[in-house]
């Protein structure tokens, strides 16, 4: 069963002209969720990407990141929306289609020089991923790779991340669809 076939597409959400790719139908399916974690585990267990810790971006990055941290025997660190972490944080603002948002990480979350694998559900414009990378680098850590379930290459995020020198891995993509 292909992962892509379990992702629901919702036209005109959150606004007209947008085709929303909903992974909740994928992760609610026990076989689908297992396929996601097993495929990511197999990709990262071989050691081709050197990393020390997995960082998941709120909220769906927590789902995959937590499970992947368990299967790979790595620590997990959350990047949260503003105001959700209890201790000292650093934050990064990023652009949305209409306005801005902010994400945060604890100041002591990563050791300088740590190699980080960023996990999130979907790569579209790349804004959230770039903000997460900025936070990681502000702490002196290094982004080893970014992994996503879905890549939407037509939206431009993959190119933005590649232009900044980031390595990207995705399980499936919706191109021109």
Rosetta constraint file for C-alpha pairs under 8 A:
AtomPair CA 1 CA 5 HARMONIC 7.39 0.50
AtomPair CA 1 CA 32 HARMONIC 7.87 0.50
AtomPair CA 2 CA 6 HARMONIC 7.29 0.50
AtomPair CA 3 CA 7 HARMONIC 7.07 0.50
AtomPair CA 3 CA 26 HARMONIC 7.10 0.50
AtomPair CA 3 CA 32 HARMONIC 6.24 0.50
AtomPair CA 3 CA 35 HARMONIC 7.03 0.50
AtomPair CA 3 CA 36 HARMONIC 7.25 0.50
AtomPair CA 3 CA 171 HARMONIC 7.77 0.50
AtomPair CA 3 CA 172 HARMONIC 7.25 0.50
AtomPair CA 4 CA 172 HARMONIC 6.23 0.50
AtomPair CA 4 CA 173 HARMONIC 7.72 0.50
AtomPair CA 6 CA 23 HARMONIC 7.70 0.50
AtomPair CA 6 CA 25 HARMONIC 6.06 0.50
AtomPair CA 6 CA 26 HARMONIC 4.79 0.50
AtomPair CA 6 CA 32 HARMONIC 6.93 0.50
AtomPair CA 7 CA 21 HARMONIC 6.46 0.50
AtomPair CA 7 CA 22 HARMONIC 5.75 0.50
AtomPair CA 7 CA 23 HARMONIC 5.19 0.50
AtomPair CA 7 CA 24 HARMONIC 7.49 0.50
AtomPair CA 7 CA 25 HARMONIC 5.80 0.50
AtomPair CA 7 CA 26 HARMONIC 5.35 0.50
AtomPair CA 8 CA 21 HARMONIC 5.92 0.50
AtomPair CA 8 CA 22 HARMONIC 5.05 0.50
AtomPair CA 8 CA 23 HARMONIC 6.70 0.50
AtomPair CA 8 CA 24 HARMONIC 7.91 0.50
AtomPair CA 8 CA 25 HARMONIC 6.19 0.50
AtomPair CA 8 CA 26 HARMONIC 7.84 0.50
AtomPair CA 9 CA 19 HARMONIC 6.37 0.50
AtomPair CA 9 CA 20 HARMONIC 5.59 0.50
AtomPair CA 9 CA 21 HARMONIC 4.79 0.50
AtomPair CA 9 CA 22 HARMONIC 6.11 0.50
AtomPair CA 10 CA 19 HARMONIC 5.66 0.50
AtomPair CA 10 CA 20 HARMONIC 4.96 0.50
AtomPair CA 10 CA 21 HARMONIC 6.54 0.50
AtomPair CA 10 CA 22 HARMONIC 7.29 0.50
AtomPair CA 11 CA 16 HARMONIC 7.61 0.50
AtomPair CA 11 CA 17 HARMONIC 7.22 0.50
AtomPair CA 11 CA 18 HARMONIC 6.16 0.50
AtomPair CA 11 CA 19 HARMONIC 4.49 0.50
AtomPair CA 11 CA 20 HARMONIC 6.19 0.50
AtomPair CA 12 CA 16 HARMONIC 4.05 0.50
AtomPair CA 12 CA 17 HARMONIC 5.12 0.50
AtomPair CA 12 CA 18 HARMONIC 4.83 0.50
AtomPair CA 12 CA 19 HARMONIC 5.83 0.50
AtomPair CA 12 CA 20 HARMONIC 7.34 0.50
AtomPair CA 13 CA 17 HARMONIC 7.75 0.50
AtomPair CA 13 CA 18 HARMONIC 5.66 0.50
AtomPair CA 13 CA 19 HARMONIC 6.37 0.50
AtomPair CA 13 CA 20 HARMONIC 5.69 0.50
AtomPair CA 14 CA 18 HARMONIC 6.81 0.50
AtomPair CA 14 CA 20 HARMONIC 7.33 0.50
AtomPair CA 22 CA 26 HARMONIC 7.97 0.50
AtomPair CA 23 CA 27 HARMONIC 6.31 0.50
AtomPair CA 23 CA 121 HARMONIC 7.54 0.50
AtomPair CA 24 CA 28 HARMONIC 5.94 0.50
AtomPair CA 25 CA 29 HARMONIC 6.54 0.50
AtomPair CA 26 CA 32 HARMONIC 5.27 0.50
AtomPair CA 26 CA 33 HARMONIC 6.28 0.50
AtomPair CA 27 CA 32 HARMONIC 5.92 0.50
AtomPair CA 27 CA 33 HARMONIC 4.50 0.50
AtomPair CA 28 CA 32 HARMONIC 7.52 0.50
AtomPair CA 28 CA 33 HARMONIC 6.90 0.50
AtomPair CA 29 CA 33 HARMONIC 6.04 0.50
AtomPair CA 30 CA 34 HARMONIC 6.08 0.50
AtomPair CA 31 CA 35 HARMONIC 6.06 0.50
AtomPair CA 32 CA 36 HARMONIC 6.36 0.50
AtomPair CA 33 CA 37 HARMONIC 6.38 0.50
AtomPair CA 34 CA 38 HARMONIC 5.76 0.50
AtomPair CA 35 CA 39 HARMONIC 5.80 0.50
AtomPair CA 36 CA 40 HARMONIC 6.18 0.50
AtomPair CA 36 CA 64 HARMONIC 7.95 0.50
AtomPair CA 36 CA 149 HARMONIC 7.28 0.50
AtomPair CA 36 CA 171 HARMONIC 7.67 0.50
AtomPair CA 37 CA 41 HARMONIC 5.88 0.50
AtomPair CA 37 CA 64 HARMONIC 6.82 0.50
AtomPair CA 37 CA 67 HARMONIC 6.88 0.50
AtomPair CA 37 CA 68 HARMONIC 6.19 0.50
AtomPair CA 38 CA 42 HARMONIC 6.04 0.50
AtomPair CA 39 CA 43 HARMONIC 6.19 0.50
AtomPair CA 39 CA 171 HARMONIC 7.64 0.50
AtomPair CA 40 CA 44 HARMONIC 6.24 0.50
AtomPair CA 40 CA 68 HARMONIC 7.31 0.50
AtomPair CA 40 CA 171 HARMONIC 7.81 0.50
AtomPair CA 41 CA 45 HARMONIC 5.65 0.50
AtomPair CA 41 CA 68 HARMONIC 6.42 0.50
AtomPair CA 41 CA 71 HARMONIC 6.63 0.50
AtomPair CA 41 CA 72 HARMONIC 6.56 0.50
AtomPair CA 42 CA 46 HARMONIC 6.96 0.50
AtomPair CA 44 CA 48 HARMONIC 7.08 0.50
AtomPair CA 44 CA 49 HARMONIC 6.65 0.50
AtomPair CA 44 CA 72 HARMONIC 7.78 0.50
AtomPair CA 45 CA 72 HARMONIC 6.47 0.50
AtomPair CA 49 CA 144 HARMONIC 6.82 0.50
AtomPair CA 49 CA 145 HARMONIC 7.46 0.50
AtomPair CA 50 CA 115 HARMONIC 6.95 0.50
AtomPair CA 50 CA 144 HARMONIC 6.74 0.50
AtomPair CA 51 CA 114 HARMONIC 7.40 0.50
AtomPair CA 51 CA 115 HARMONIC 4.47 0.50
AtomPair CA 51 CA 116 HARMONIC 5.32 0.50
AtomPair CA 51 CA 117 HARMONIC 6.16 0.50
AtomPair CA 51 CA 144 HARMONIC 6.07 0.50
AtomPair CA 52 CA 74 HARMONIC 6.70 0.50
AtomPair CA 52 CA 75 HARMONIC 7.58 0.50
AtomPair CA 52 CA 114 HARMONIC 6.06 0.50
AtomPair CA 52 CA 115 HARMONIC 5.16 0.50
AtomPair CA 52 CA 116 HARMONIC 6.00 0.50
AtomPair CA 52 CA 117 HARMONIC 7.80 0.50
AtomPair CA 53 CA 69 HARMONIC 7.91 0.50
AtomPair CA 53 CA 74 HARMONIC 5.56 0.50
AtomPair CA 53 CA 75 HARMONIC 5.08 0.50
AtomPair CA 53 CA 76 HARMONIC 5.98 0.50
AtomPair CA 53 CA 77 HARMONIC 7.30 0.50
AtomPair CA 53 CA 114 HARMONIC 7.44 0.50
AtomPair CA 53 CA 115 HARMONIC 6.67 0.50
AtomPair CA 53 CA 116 HARMONIC 5.20 0.50
AtomPair CA 53 CA 117 HARMONIC 6.37 0.50
AtomPair CA 54 CA 65 HARMONIC 6.45 0.50
AtomPair CA 54 CA 69 HARMONIC 6.41 0.50
AtomPair CA 54 CA 74 HARMONIC 6.71 0.50
AtomPair CA 54 CA 75 HARMONIC 6.19 0.50
AtomPair CA 54 CA 76 HARMONIC 4.92 0.50
AtomPair CA 54 CA 77 HARMONIC 6.24 0.50
AtomPair CA 54 CA 116 HARMONIC 5.75 0.50
AtomPair CA 54 CA 117 HARMONIC 4.80 0.50
AtomPair CA 54 CA 118 HARMONIC 5.96 0.50
AtomPair CA 54 CA 119 HARMONIC 7.10 0.50
AtomPair CA 55 CA 65 HARMONIC 6.77 0.50
AtomPair CA 55 CA 76 HARMONIC 5.77 0.50
AtomPair CA 55 CA 77 HARMONIC 4.71 0.50
AtomPair CA 55 CA 78 HARMONIC 5.64 0.50
AtomPair CA 55 CA 79 HARMONIC 6.85 0.50
AtomPair CA 55 CA 116 HARMONIC 6.64 0.50
AtomPair CA 55 CA 117 HARMONIC 6.07 0.50
AtomPair CA 55 CA 118 HARMONIC 4.81 0.50
AtomPair CA 55 CA 119 HARMONIC 6.13 0.50
AtomPair CA 56 CA 60 HARMONIC 7.88 0.50
AtomPair CA 56 CA 61 HARMONIC 4.36 0.50
AtomPair CA 56 CA 62 HARMONIC 4.99 0.50
AtomPair CA 56 CA 64 HARMONIC 7.66 0.50
AtomPair CA 56 CA 65 HARMONIC 5.19 0.50
AtomPair CA 56 CA 66 HARMONIC 7.75 0.50
AtomPair CA 56 CA 76 HARMONIC 7.34 0.50
AtomPair CA 56 CA 77 HARMONIC 6.45 0.50
AtomPair CA 56 CA 78 HARMONIC 5.15 0.50
AtomPair CA 56 CA 79 HARMONIC 6.11 0.50
AtomPair CA 56 CA 118 HARMONIC 5.90 0.50
AtomPair CA 56 CA 119 HARMONIC 4.86 0.50
AtomPair CA 56 CA 120 HARMONIC 6.09 0.50
AtomPair CA 57 CA 61 HARMONIC 4.61 0.50
AtomPair CA 57 CA 62 HARMONIC 6.32 0.50
AtomPair CA 57 CA 78 HARMONIC 6.20 0.50
AtomPair CA 57 CA 79 HARMONIC 4.92 0.50
AtomPair CA 57 CA 80 HARMONIC 6.52 0.50
AtomPair CA 57 CA 118 HARMONIC 7.54 0.50
AtomPair CA 57 CA 119 HARMONIC 6.55 0.50
AtomPair CA 57 CA 120 HARMONIC 5.66 0.50
AtomPair CA 57 CA 132 HARMONIC 7.46 0.50
AtomPair CA 58 CA 62 HARMONIC 6.02 0.50
AtomPair CA 58 CA 78 HARMONIC 7.02 0.50
AtomPair CA 58 CA 79 HARMONIC 6.03 0.50
AtomPair CA 58 CA 80 HARMONIC 5.21 0.50
AtomPair CA 58 CA 81 HARMONIC 6.72 0.50
AtomPair CA 58 CA 120 HARMONIC 7.96 0.50
AtomPair CA 59 CA 63 HARMONIC 7.32 0.50
AtomPair CA 59 CA 80 HARMONIC 7.68 0.50
AtomPair CA 60 CA 64 HARMONIC 6.89 0.50
AtomPair CA 60 CA 120 HARMONIC 6.32 0.50
AtomPair CA 60 CA 121 HARMONIC 5.83 0.50
AtomPair CA 61 CA 65 HARMONIC 5.56 0.50
AtomPair CA 61 CA 119 HARMONIC 5.36 0.50
AtomPair CA 61 CA 120 HARMONIC 4.01 0.50
AtomPair CA 61 CA 121 HARMONIC 5.77 0.50
AtomPair CA 62 CA 66 HARMONIC 5.62 0.50
AtomPair CA 62 CA 78 HARMONIC 6.92 0.50
AtomPair CA 62 CA 119 HARMONIC 7.99 0.50
AtomPair CA 62 CA 120 HARMONIC 7.75 0.50
AtomPair CA 63 CA 67 HARMONIC 6.53 0.50
AtomPair CA 64 CA 68 HARMONIC 5.91 0.50
AtomPair CA 64 CA 119 HARMONIC 7.08 0.50
AtomPair CA 64 CA 120 HARMONIC 7.44 0.50
AtomPair CA 64 CA 121 HARMONIC 7.79 0.50
AtomPair CA 65 CA 69 HARMONIC 5.87 0.50
AtomPair CA 65 CA 76 HARMONIC 6.88 0.50
AtomPair CA 65 CA 119 HARMONIC 5.87 0.50
AtomPair CA 65 CA 120 HARMONIC 7.72 0.50
AtomPair CA 66 CA 70 HARMONIC 6.37 0.50
AtomPair CA 66 CA 76 HARMONIC 6.40 0.50
AtomPair CA 67 CA 71 HARMONIC 6.37 0.50
AtomPair CA 68 CA 72 HARMONIC 5.95 0.50
AtomPair CA 69 CA 73 HARMONIC 5.64 0.50
AtomPair CA 69 CA 74 HARMONIC 4.79 0.50
AtomPair CA 69 CA 75 HARMONIC 5.88 0.50
AtomPair CA 69 CA 76 HARMONIC 5.94 0.50
AtomPair CA 70 CA 74 HARMONIC 6.66 0.50
AtomPair CA 77 CA 109 HARMONIC 6.70 0.50
AtomPair CA 78 CA 105 HARMONIC 6.94 0.50
AtomPair CA 79 CA 103 HARMONIC 6.56 0.50
AtomPair CA 79 CA 104 HARMONIC 5.66 0.50
AtomPair CA 79 CA 105 HARMONIC 5.10 0.50
AtomPair CA 79 CA 132 HARMONIC 7.17 0.50
AtomPair CA 80 CA 84 HARMONIC 6.30 0.50
AtomPair CA 80 CA 85 HARMONIC 7.01 0.50
AtomPair CA 80 CA 103 HARMONIC 5.49 0.50
AtomPair CA 80 CA 104 HARMONIC 5.33 0.50
AtomPair CA 80 CA 105 HARMONIC 6.53 0.50
AtomPair CA 81 CA 102 HARMONIC 6.21 0.50
AtomPair CA 81 CA 103 HARMONIC 4.49 0.50
AtomPair CA 81 CA 104 HARMONIC 6.10 0.50
AtomPair CA 82 CA 91 HARMONIC 7.50 0.50
AtomPair CA 82 CA 102 HARMONIC 5.61 0.50
AtomPair CA 82 CA 103 HARMONIC 5.18 0.50
AtomPair CA 82 CA 104 HARMONIC 5.73 0.50
AtomPair CA 83 CA 104 HARMONIC 7.95 0.50
AtomPair CA 85 CA 89 HARMONIC 7.32 0.50
AtomPair CA 85 CA 104 HARMONIC 7.59 0.50
AtomPair CA 85 CA 105 HARMONIC 7.41 0.50
AtomPair CA 85 CA 106 HARMONIC 7.03 0.50
AtomPair CA 87 CA 106 HARMONIC 6.48 0.50
AtomPair CA 88 CA 106 HARMONIC 5.77 0.50
AtomPair CA 88 CA 107 HARMONIC 5.81 0.50
AtomPair CA 89 CA 104 HARMONIC 6.11 0.50
AtomPair CA 89 CA 105 HARMONIC 5.35 0.50
AtomPair CA 89 CA 106 HARMONIC 4.24 0.50
AtomPair CA 89 CA 107 HARMONIC 4.87 0.50
AtomPair CA 90 CA 104 HARMONIC 5.63 0.50
AtomPair CA 90 CA 105 HARMONIC 5.74 0.50
AtomPair CA 90 CA 106 HARMONIC 6.43 0.50
AtomPair CA 90 CA 107 HARMONIC 5.90 0.50
AtomPair CA 90 CA 135 HARMONIC 7.09 0.50
AtomPair CA 91 CA 102 HARMONIC 6.58 0.50
AtomPair CA 91 CA 103 HARMONIC 5.58 0.50
AtomPair CA 91 CA 104 HARMONIC 4.25 0.50
AtomPair CA 91 CA 105 HARMONIC 6.59 0.50
AtomPair CA 91 CA 135 HARMONIC 6.80 0.50
AtomPair CA 92 CA 102 HARMONIC 5.48 0.50
AtomPair CA 92 CA 103 HARMONIC 5.53 0.50
AtomPair CA 92 CA 104 HARMONIC 6.44 0.50
AtomPair CA 92 CA 131 HARMONIC 5.87 0.50
AtomPair CA 92 CA 132 HARMONIC 7.68 0.50
AtomPair CA 92 CA 134 HARMONIC 7.25 0.50
AtomPair CA 92 CA 135 HARMONIC 6.45 0.50
AtomPair CA 93 CA 100 HARMONIC 6.61 0.50
AtomPair CA 93 CA 101 HARMONIC 5.60 0.50
AtomPair CA 93 CA 102 HARMONIC 4.22 0.50
AtomPair CA 93 CA 103 HARMONIC 6.58 0.50
AtomPair CA 93 CA 131 HARMONIC 6.94 0.50
AtomPair CA 94 CA 100 HARMONIC 5.53 0.50
AtomPair CA 94 CA 101 HARMONIC 5.56 0.50
AtomPair CA 94 CA 102 HARMONIC 6.17 0.50
AtomPair CA 94 CA 127 HARMONIC 6.16 0.50
AtomPair CA 94 CA 128 HARMONIC 6.83 0.50
AtomPair CA 94 CA 131 HARMONIC 6.11 0.50
AtomPair CA 95 CA 99 HARMONIC 6.13 0.50
AtomPair CA 95 CA 100 HARMONIC 4.42 0.50
AtomPair CA 95 CA 101 HARMONIC 6.46 0.50
AtomPair CA 95 CA 127 HARMONIC 6.51 0.50
AtomPair CA 96 CA 100 HARMONIC 5.04 0.50
AtomPair CA 96 CA 101 HARMONIC 6.73 0.50
AtomPair CA 96 CA 127 HARMONIC 7.46 0.50
AtomPair CA 103 CA 131 HARMONIC 7.45 0.50
AtomPair CA 103 CA 132 HARMONIC 7.50 0.50
AtomPair CA 104 CA 135 HARMONIC 7.45 0.50
AtomPair CA 105 CA 109 HARMONIC 6.81 0.50
AtomPair CA 105 CA 135 HARMONIC 7.01 0.50
AtomPair CA 107 CA 139 HARMONIC 7.06 0.50
AtomPair CA 110 CA 114 HARMONIC 6.51 0.50
AtomPair CA 110 CA 136 HARMONIC 7.56 0.50
AtomPair CA 110 CA 139 HARMONIC 6.54 0.50
AtomPair CA 110 CA 140 HARMONIC 7.93 0.50
AtomPair CA 110 CA 141 HARMONIC 6.58 0.50
AtomPair CA 111 CA 139 HARMONIC 7.21 0.50
AtomPair CA 111 CA 140 HARMONIC 7.09 0.50
AtomPair CA 111 CA 141 HARMONIC 6.46 0.50
AtomPair CA 112 CA 139 HARMONIC 6.20 0.50
AtomPair CA 112 CA 140 HARMONIC 4.27 0.50
AtomPair CA 112 CA 141 HARMONIC 4.84 0.50
AtomPair CA 113 CA 140 HARMONIC 5.87 0.50
AtomPair CA 113 CA 141 HARMONIC 4.58 0.50
AtomPair CA 113 CA 142 HARMONIC 6.17 0.50
AtomPair CA 114 CA 140 HARMONIC 7.68 0.50
AtomPair CA 114 CA 141 HARMONIC 4.73 0.50
AtomPair CA 114 CA 142 HARMONIC 6.05 0.50
AtomPair CA 115 CA 141 HARMONIC 6.03 0.50
AtomPair CA 115 CA 142 HARMONIC 4.85 0.50
AtomPair CA 115 CA 143 HARMONIC 5.90 0.50
AtomPair CA 115 CA 144 HARMONIC 5.55 0.50
AtomPair CA 116 CA 136 HARMONIC 7.86 0.50
AtomPair CA 116 CA 141 HARMONIC 7.08 0.50
AtomPair CA 116 CA 142 HARMONIC 5.96 0.50
AtomPair CA 116 CA 143 HARMONIC 4.87 0.50
AtomPair CA 116 CA 144 HARMONIC 5.29 0.50
AtomPair CA 116 CA 145 HARMONIC 7.06 0.50
AtomPair CA 117 CA 143 HARMONIC 6.32 0.50
AtomPair CA 117 CA 144 HARMONIC 5.59 0.50
AtomPair CA 117 CA 145 HARMONIC 5.14 0.50
AtomPair CA 117 CA 146 HARMONIC 5.81 0.50
AtomPair CA 117 CA 147 HARMONIC 7.34 0.50
AtomPair CA 118 CA 132 HARMONIC 7.97 0.50
AtomPair CA 118 CA 143 HARMONIC 7.29 0.50
AtomPair CA 118 CA 145 HARMONIC 6.38 0.50
AtomPair CA 118 CA 146 HARMONIC 4.62 0.50
AtomPair CA 118 CA 147 HARMONIC 6.13 0.50
AtomPair CA 119 CA 146 HARMONIC 6.01 0.50
AtomPair CA 119 CA 147 HARMONIC 4.97 0.50
AtomPair CA 119 CA 148 HARMONIC 6.01 0.50
AtomPair CA 120 CA 146 HARMONIC 7.99 0.50
AtomPair CA 120 CA 147 HARMONIC 6.51 0.50
AtomPair CA 120 CA 148 HARMONIC 5.15 0.50
AtomPair CA 120 CA 149 HARMONIC 7.26 0.50
AtomPair CA 121 CA 148 HARMONIC 5.06 0.50
AtomPair CA 121 CA 149 HARMONIC 5.08 0.50
AtomPair CA 121 CA 150 HARMONIC 6.34 0.50
AtomPair CA 122 CA 148 HARMONIC 5.39 0.50
AtomPair CA 122 CA 149 HARMONIC 5.90 0.50
AtomPair CA 122 CA 150 HARMONIC 4.68 0.50
AtomPair CA 122 CA 151 HARMONIC 5.84 0.50
AtomPair CA 122 CA 152 HARMONIC 7.63 0.50
AtomPair CA 123 CA 129 HARMONIC 7.73 0.50
AtomPair CA 123 CA 148 HARMONIC 6.42 0.50
AtomPair CA 123 CA 150 HARMONIC 6.26 0.50
AtomPair CA 123 CA 151 HARMONIC 4.80 0.50
AtomPair CA 123 CA 152 HARMONIC 6.03 0.50
AtomPair CA 123 CA 153 HARMONIC 7.98 0.50
AtomPair CA 123 CA 157 HARMONIC 6.20 0.50
AtomPair CA 123 CA 158 HARMONIC 7.06 0.50
AtomPair CA 124 CA 151 HARMONIC 6.54 0.50
AtomPair CA 124 CA 152 HARMONIC 5.21 0.50
AtomPair CA 124 CA 153 HARMONIC 7.12 0.50
AtomPair CA 124 CA 155 HARMONIC 5.48 0.50
AtomPair CA 124 CA 156 HARMONIC 6.67 0.50
AtomPair CA 124 CA 157 HARMONIC 5.17 0.50
AtomPair CA 124 CA 158 HARMONIC 7.56 0.50
AtomPair CA 125 CA 155 HARMONIC 5.66 0.50
AtomPair CA 125 CA 156 HARMONIC 5.45 0.50
AtomPair CA 125 CA 157 HARMONIC 3.99 0.50
AtomPair CA 125 CA 158 HARMONIC 7.69 0.50
AtomPair CA 125 CA 160 HARMONIC 7.90 0.50
AtomPair CA 126 CA 130 HARMONIC 6.00 0.50
AtomPair CA 126 CA 156 HARMONIC 7.36 0.50
AtomPair CA 126 CA 157 HARMONIC 3.98 0.50
AtomPair CA 126 CA 158 HARMONIC 6.81 0.50
AtomPair CA 126 CA 160 HARMONIC 6.67 0.50
AtomPair CA 126 CA 161 HARMONIC 6.69 0.50
AtomPair CA 127 CA 131 HARMONIC 6.19 0.50
AtomPair CA 127 CA 157 HARMONIC 7.40 0.50
AtomPair CA 128 CA 132 HARMONIC 6.14 0.50
AtomPair CA 129 CA 133 HARMONIC 6.14 0.50
AtomPair CA 129 CA 146 HARMONIC 7.89 0.50
AtomPair CA 130 CA 134 HARMONIC 6.14 0.50
AtomPair CA 130 CA 161 HARMONIC 7.09 0.50
AtomPair CA 131 CA 135 HARMONIC 6.38 0.50
AtomPair CA 132 CA 136 HARMONIC 6.32 0.50
AtomPair CA 133 CA 137 HARMONIC 6.13 0.50
AtomPair CA 133 CA 143 HARMONIC 6.46 0.50
AtomPair CA 134 CA 138 HARMONIC 6.08 0.50
AtomPair CA 135 CA 139 HARMONIC 6.58 0.50
AtomPair CA 136 CA 140 HARMONIC 6.76 0.50
AtomPair CA 136 CA 141 HARMONIC 5.48 0.50
AtomPair CA 136 CA 142 HARMONIC 6.71 0.50
AtomPair CA 136 CA 143 HARMONIC 7.07 0.50
AtomPair CA 137 CA 141 HARMONIC 5.11 0.50
AtomPair CA 137 CA 142 HARMONIC 5.94 0.50
AtomPair CA 137 CA 143 HARMONIC 7.44 0.50
AtomPair CA 143 CA 166 HARMONIC 7.39 0.50
AtomPair CA 144 CA 166 HARMONIC 7.78 0.50
AtomPair CA 144 CA 167 HARMONIC 7.22 0.50
AtomPair CA 145 CA 166 HARMONIC 6.47 0.50
AtomPair CA 145 CA 167 HARMONIC 4.90 0.50
AtomPair CA 145 CA 168 HARMONIC 5.79 0.50
AtomPair CA 145 CA 169 HARMONIC 7.41 0.50
AtomPair CA 146 CA 166 HARMONIC 7.33 0.50
AtomPair CA 146 CA 167 HARMONIC 6.26 0.50
AtomPair CA 146 CA 168 HARMONIC 4.88 0.50
AtomPair CA 146 CA 169 HARMONIC 6.25 0.50
AtomPair CA 147 CA 168 HARMONIC 5.86 0.50
AtomPair CA 147 CA 169 HARMONIC 4.71 0.50
AtomPair CA 147 CA 170 HARMONIC 5.57 0.50
AtomPair CA 148 CA 168 HARMONIC 7.91 0.50
AtomPair CA 148 CA 169 HARMONIC 6.37 0.50
AtomPair CA 148 CA 170 HARMONIC 4.67 0.50
AtomPair CA 148 CA 171 HARMONIC 6.71 0.50
AtomPair CA 149 CA 170 HARMONIC 5.30 0.50
AtomPair CA 149 CA 171 HARMONIC 4.93 0.50
AtomPair CA 149 CA 172 HARMONIC 6.21 0.50
AtomPair CA 150 CA 170 HARMONIC 5.89 0.50
AtomPair CA 150 CA 171 HARMONIC 6.22 0.50
AtomPair CA 150 CA 172 HARMONIC 5.12 0.50
AtomPair CA 150 CA 173 HARMONIC 5.15 0.50
AtomPair CA 150 CA 174 HARMONIC 7.36 0.50
AtomPair CA 151 CA 158 HARMONIC 7.43 0.50
AtomPair CA 151 CA 170 HARMONIC 6.08 0.50
AtomPair CA 151 CA 171 HARMONIC 7.92 0.50
AtomPair CA 151 CA 172 HARMONIC 6.38 0.50
AtomPair CA 151 CA 173 HARMONIC 4.52 0.50
AtomPair CA 151 CA 174 HARMONIC 6.59 0.50
AtomPair CA 152 CA 156 HARMONIC 7.54 0.50
AtomPair CA 152 CA 157 HARMONIC 7.58 0.50
AtomPair CA 152 CA 158 HARMONIC 7.74 0.50
AtomPair CA 152 CA 173 HARMONIC 5.71 0.50
AtomPair CA 152 CA 174 HARMONIC 5.37 0.50
AtomPair CA 152 CA 175 HARMONIC 6.03 0.50
AtomPair CA 153 CA 157 HARMONIC 6.65 0.50
AtomPair CA 153 CA 158 HARMONIC 5.77 0.50
AtomPair CA 153 CA 159 HARMONIC 7.57 0.50
AtomPair CA 153 CA 173 HARMONIC 7.29 0.50
AtomPair CA 153 CA 174 HARMONIC 7.36 0.50
AtomPair CA 153 CA 175 HARMONIC 5.99 0.50
AtomPair CA 154 CA 175 HARMONIC 5.97 0.50
AtomPair CA 154 CA 176 HARMONIC 6.48 0.50
AtomPair CA 156 CA 160 HARMONIC 6.35 0.50
AtomPair CA 157 CA 161 HARMONIC 6.15 0.50
AtomPair CA 158 CA 162 HARMONIC 6.08 0.50
AtomPair CA 158 CA 168 HARMONIC 7.45 0.50
AtomPair CA 159 CA 163 HARMONIC 5.91 0.50
AtomPair CA 160 CA 164 HARMONIC 6.44 0.50
AtomPair CA 161 CA 165 HARMONIC 6.48 0.50
AtomPair CA 161 CA 166 HARMONIC 5.37 0.50
AtomPair CA 161 CA 167 HARMONIC 7.60 0.50
AtomPair CA 161 CA 168 HARMONIC 7.75 0.50
AtomPair CA 162 CA 166 HARMONIC 5.15 0.50
AtomPair CA 162 CA 167 HARMONIC 6.54 0.50
AtomPair CA 162 CA 168 HARMONIC 7.57 0.50
